[in-house]
């Protein structure tokens, strides 16, 4: 079978497995390798040290394994704005889920996409004995967006997301590296033009310039990747977001009405939909394990999610949160207690101050005492 026919066959298998789009990329060195090195040298990766590992492999994807010749790139829509009946998809109610990135509300995309890639991989190995394969879903040294752009899955936008004329940017990426010679697809032309809506809308200035993301100012970095206490400036920066951020996607004109399948497993399940900020802050570990089983939000861990919930409450400046924050200050683990203290200081008022003063007398953890003292002396 010639490379073109083989490529078309594999792409059809990807669609049959449940992906929305598929394309083939060659494995030449990345054209943006120098830009990636510059991104690292500026420190734009913030605390994500893993981005500095295996740089040569990221820039030259043929090094993924000896004999790798091509990559089948796939895309899965995760947030169609319109349902199958043509009605606009409603946003979830409450104070929590509208500030959770849409990709993370449903099933963990790593698991969903990996299972579908396994189906394709099995068919490839059966049809092409001796073919070596490696599959990735955001789990290896792969510059996924650049590779997918090369495969015609979309064009990199000024917000560094991949944009497709029909799917917007509401889709996730995966790859199946192969030792087969496949005919590559044509890249998609630039879709941004003179538009700068995403740069203007970013609430923290993380999009320092077109096509560059400074993770040090990115809400998604601080609420997902960062471990431990947030610096005070980062706490104010994240605003009401609890996990990730969708602002730059929400304003993108290409996201007005994306076309794609309705993948029910990517929708917010009822057992999590009933949570709000207060319930998340109070969530016991056993309940967390049950509710967040198979969720991408587990990357932040329970303490991280509760830290984020406390910060979101503080930034909302609403007195109704004093009660759950008081409970967290008394019973949470140190990381959560410290951020609950900060949030109470942000909200202010006599009740919050009384709670902080009482907690200061009882608190034994030095770091938490420092947070309480700072909250008591904040403006």
Buried (B, 14 or more C-beta within 10 A) or exposed (E): EEBEEBBBBBBEBBBEBBBBBBBBBBBEEBEBBEEBEEBBEEEBBBBEEEBEEBBEBBBBBBBBEEEBBBBBBBBBBBBBBBEEEEEEEEEBEBBBBBBBBBBBBBBBBBBBBBEBBEBBBEBBEEBBEEBBBBBBBBEBBBBBBBBBBBBBBBBBBBBBBBBBEEBBBBBBBBBBBBBBEBBBBEBBEEBBEEBEBBBEBBBBEBBBEBBBBBBBBBBBBBBBBBEEBBEEEBBBBBBBBBBBBBBBBEBBEBBEEBEBBEBEBBBBBEEBBEBBBBBBBBBEEEBBEEBBEEBBBBBBBBBBBBBBBBBBBBBBEEEEBBEBBBBBBBEBBBBBBBBBBBBBBBBBEEBBBEBBEBBBEEBEBEBBBEBBBBBBEEE
